[in-house]
Structure formats: structure tokens, C-alpha cells
Amino acid sequence: MDIWIQLMSQSPTFFIALVFVVSLMVGSFLNVVIYRLPIMMERAWRKECEDFLHPERPQDANNGPAFNLIKPDSTCPSCQHKIRAWENIPLLSWLWLKGKCSQCLNPISIRYPLVELTTAVLSAIAAWHFGFGVPALLAVLATWLLIAMTFIDLDKMLLPDQLTLSLLWIALVASVSGVYVSTTDAIIGAAVGYLCLWSLYWAFKLLTGKEGMGYGDFKLLAALGALVGWQQLPVVILLSSFVGAIVGISLILVQGRDKSQPIPFGPYLAAAGWLTLLYGDWFVSQYLNWIVQ
């Protein structure tokens, strides 16, 4: 272990390459999380409802085959062929198989290798930006969580507490050692981040009678506020709102999307939070220079 730590501390190239490879494997696991976690949550909610409506039913009556992040083994969605180890090598297997199942030859979504590659590239950028140390490792972990949240929200309009609150607690614990910000700044950032969107939610609901966003967005901004501190929250909010507005208007104009159709806000918050974590000071300095000029 000491040798590995010494290599990572003395060779930035080795450290970045190691982060890339490890994150590539983590990206493969994130594909499982993105697909299975919402299903696990839906099944848990359904079981809670059934237990509430039918308390007389035996507790084990609803138990079925195990379905979690480990079991069952991954299979082809078309023919249920069990994915073998050599078919599950991140990125490489998809390229080797030419994006098709080895049995039924039906296409395998390109999103799987894209998630793996995105996870590896963004994690490597974070490692390069901070250099070997706790800030880099924390940034890589935050990157993994934000990628999982982004794709789940795109698929299901859902930001699971298991992910948002994990990032929140990690950021708060890290603030004790002042990894990015002090504990005071982290706590204020979490509170202001949550209350900011919570207030907008209720103002919009009182004015229109509609819900403009979900509570998962509040929790994600709270987590980002704890991560970057309250001082950087305006950067996160402005970046996410700007990108979200551009994408939303583009979808309406180009695709003719219904204005009332909801658009997930989590991906924009996640992207803005990641950029702010790495380049927040640069954004602020550029803005101040623009104001002065």
C-alpha cells in the first residue's frame, strides 16, 4: 500500500491513469445503479403500500427473487443471455462485440459505454485538477454520485435520497477537515441551497397551482452547497439556470416540445455543481473582471 501511495504522490501521470482505469470500472457499476436503483425504490414503495393496505397479509408473501445492485446477474435485455465476464469489460467489450449481443446480435445501447467513458474522463479531469490528495479523491467520489444522479433523473425524473443525501453527508464530514470549505460555510451552503429552491417551489406553486420541481432538486442543491460553500452557490444556480433555459427553449423550438412537459433540472444542477467545484473561483474572477470593465 505504501508503494502505491508513493507512486501516486510522486507521479501525477500514474495517479491520473489509475483514476481513469478505476473510474472506467466504476462507470460499469454506475450503469447498474442507474437502471436498478429506481426499480428497487419503486418495488419498496409498492410493498409499503401493500403492507399498509393489507396488514393481514404475511410479511413474506410479497418476497420474490432477489433484485438489488448485485443480484440477479446482468443479462441481455432482448434475449436474457447471461453476460459473461469477458463480455462485461468496461468499454472494451462493447467495442469488441461491435455494440451487439453475442447471442441474439441485437444492438446494445451506446449509452452503456458512454456512461463508462464519461465517468472515467470526468474523474481523470478532477484528479488532474486537484492532484493527488484528499480533495481529488473527494472530487472523484462526487463525480461518480453526480453522474448516477444525472442519468437517473433523465430516465425517471427522480433524484434518489440514497445518492443526494450521501453526497450531502460526505460534503459535511469533509468540511470538518476543511477539504474545500469550512464547516460553517458548508452548513450555511446546505441550508441556503435547500431553502433557495424550496422557496421558489412554493412561490411558483402558490402563483400557478403547479409544482415546478421536486424535492430531490432541493436536496441536490443542498449537497452542492455543502460541497462548495455558500459563497459559490450563486455560480451553481446561475450556471444551471442558464443551461437549463437554453436546453428547454431549444427543445420547444426544435422538437416542438410541449411547454407544460416537465424537464429534469437535476442534470443541470449536477453539471453546474461539478464545474463550480473545479472552476468556481475562475468563474467568479471572470465575472468580477467583466463588471470592472
N, C-alpha and C positions, 0 to 999 in steps of 0.2 A: 504493500500500500504506500509506503514511504517513497518508493521508486516512482510510482505513478504520480504522486503529488509533486515530486521534484521535477519530473518530466513536464507536467502541465504548467508548473510555475516558471520553468526556465525556457520552455519552447511554446510561444503563442500559437505557432502553426500546428503543433501536436494537439494543443488544447482545443483549438477551433475544429480540427479534423475529428477529434474524439467526440466533441459535442455534436457534430454533424451526423456521425455514424449512429450514435446513441439515439439522437432525436429522430433519425430515419426509422429506427425500430419502434420508438415511442409513437411515431406517426401511424404506424401499422396498428398499434393498440388503440390509438385515438379513433381510428375508423370503427373499431368495435364499440367503443364508448358512444360515439355519435349515433350509431344505429341502435344499440341495445338499451342504453340508459333511458331514453324516453319510453320504450316499450315496458321496461321494468317498472317505471313510475306509473304508467297507465294501469298495469296489472295490479300494482299495490293499491292504487286509488279504487279500482273496481272491487278488489277484495274487501277493502274497508267499507265500501258502500254495501256490499252484500252481507258482511258481518253485522252491520248496523241494522239493515232491513230484515235480516233473517238470523237473529241471535240464537235461535233454537238449532240451527244447522251445526253439525260437528265442525270443529275448527279445521280438521284435516280434509274436509270434503272438497275444498277448492284447490288442494295441492295437486300440481301436475308435474311434468318433467322439469328438471332444474333449468332455469333460464336466468343467467347472470352474465357478468363480464368474462367468465371463464368457461362455463358450460351453457349450451352444447358447443361442440367443435364447429368451426366455420365451415360453411358449405356453399356450393354454387346456388344462387337464388333461383336458377332456372331448372336444373336437373337434380339438385340436392347432393351432388357429388361432394364427398368429404375432401376438403382442401388438405393436401399433404404438405409436409414440412418444406419440401423444395419448391412448392407452388406458392408459398407464403413468405418468400424472402422479399422484404420491402423494396419496392420499385423494380428490382431486377427481374423478379418472377413475372411481373406484368409485361415487361419488355420481352422477356424470353418467350412467353406464351402469346405474344402479339395481341395482348388485350382480349384474349378469348379463353373460355373454359377448356381445359384439356380433354374433357369428355364430350360435352354437347356442342362445343365450339360457339356457343352463344357469347356475345360480347360482354366483357366485364367493364363496368363503368370506369371511365378515366379519372373519376373523382378520387378513387382509392389511391392511386399513385400520386395524384396532385396533393392530397392531404399529407401524405408521407413526405413529399419533396418540400412542400411549404413549411411543414414543421421543422425539417432539417435546415432549410435555408434561413428562416427567421431566427431559429435558435443559434445558428452559427453567427449570424449578424450580431445578436445580443452578446454572444461570447466574445466576439472581436471588439465590440464597442467597450465593454467593461473590463476585459482582460481577466485572467484567472483570479478567482476570489469569490467571496460570498455574494456580492452584487450581481455577478454574472450568473451564478448558479440560480439565484432567486429569479432573475430575469428570464432564464430559460424555463424554469418551472411555471412562471406566469404566462409565458408564451404558449406552453402546452395547454394550460387551462383555457386561455383565451381562444385558441384555435378550436378546441372542443365546443366551447360555448357558441362560437360563431356559426359553425355548421349545424348544430342542433337548433339554434334559433332560426336559421334559414329554412330548415326542414319542417320544424314543428311550431314555430313562434313560441318557443319555450326556453327559458334560462333556468336550468335546474339549481336548486339550493345547494345540492352536493358540490357544485362547481363554484357558484358565486360566493357562497359563504366560506368555502375552502380558501379561495383567494383572499377574501377579507381577513380571515384569521391569520393566514400566513403573513400578510402585509402588516397586521397589527403586532404580531410576535416579532417580526423582523425590525420593526421600528424601535423596539426596546434596545437593540444594539445600534440603532441609528444607521441602518444599512443604506437607506435612501433619505429618509426624513426622521425627525424626532417623533417620539410617541405622541406628544401634544399635537403636532401638525397632522399626524396620521389619524388620530381620533377626531379632530375637527374636520379633517378631509372626509372621513367616513360619514360623519353626521351631516355635513353640508351637502355632500354628494347625494345622499339618500333624500334629504329634505328638499333639495332643489327640484328633482324630478317628481317627488311626491306632491309638492305644491303645484307644479304645472299640471299634473294629472287631475287634481281636484278642481283647479281653476277651469280647465278645459271641460271637465265633466259637468260642473255647475252651469257653465255657459251653453253647452251643446247637448247635455244629457248623454254623451257618448264617452267611452273610455279610450283615451288617446294612446296609452301604453300600458304595459304590465308591471307588476311589482318586481319581476326579475330584473327589469331595467334599473329600478331604484337600487337594488342590491348590488348590481354590477358597478354602477357609478360610485356607490359607497366603497366597494372594494378598491376601485381605481383611485378614489380619493385617499384611502388609507395607504395606498402604494406610492403615490406621487406627492401627497401632501395637498392641503387645501389651496396653497398658492398656485398650483398648476391646474387646478380644476377648471378655470376659465378656458385654458388651452384645450382640454379634453372636450368640453361642451361645445366650444366653437368649431373645432375640427369635425366632431361627429355630426353636428347640426348642418354644417356646410356640405359635407359629403352626402349626408342623408337627403338633404334638399335637392342636390344635383341629381342623385340617382332616382329619387322619387319623381321629379319633374320629367326626367328622361324616359322613365317607364310610361308615364302618362302620354307624353308626346309621341314617342317612337312606337310603343306597343299598344297604345290606346287603352292602357290600364285604367280601370275604374278608380276615380279619386277616393271613393269610400273604402276601397280594398286595403286592408292593413299591410304595412311593410315592417318587417322586423327591424328594430332600432339597435339591438344588441351587437350585430356585426360592426356597425359604425362606432359604437362606444368602444368595442374591443380594439379596433384598428387605431382609433384616436388615443386610447389609453396606452397601447404599445408604443406608438410614435412619441407620445409625451414622456413615457418612461425613459426612452433613449435620447430624445432630441428636444425635450420640453424647454430647456434653457435656451437652445438655439432659436426656437420659435419666438420666445419672449424677447430675446435680444433683437431679432429681426423686426418684430413689431415695434419695439421702442425706437429703433433706428428710423423706421418709417414715419413714426409720429414726430420725431425730432426734425426730420427733413421736411 
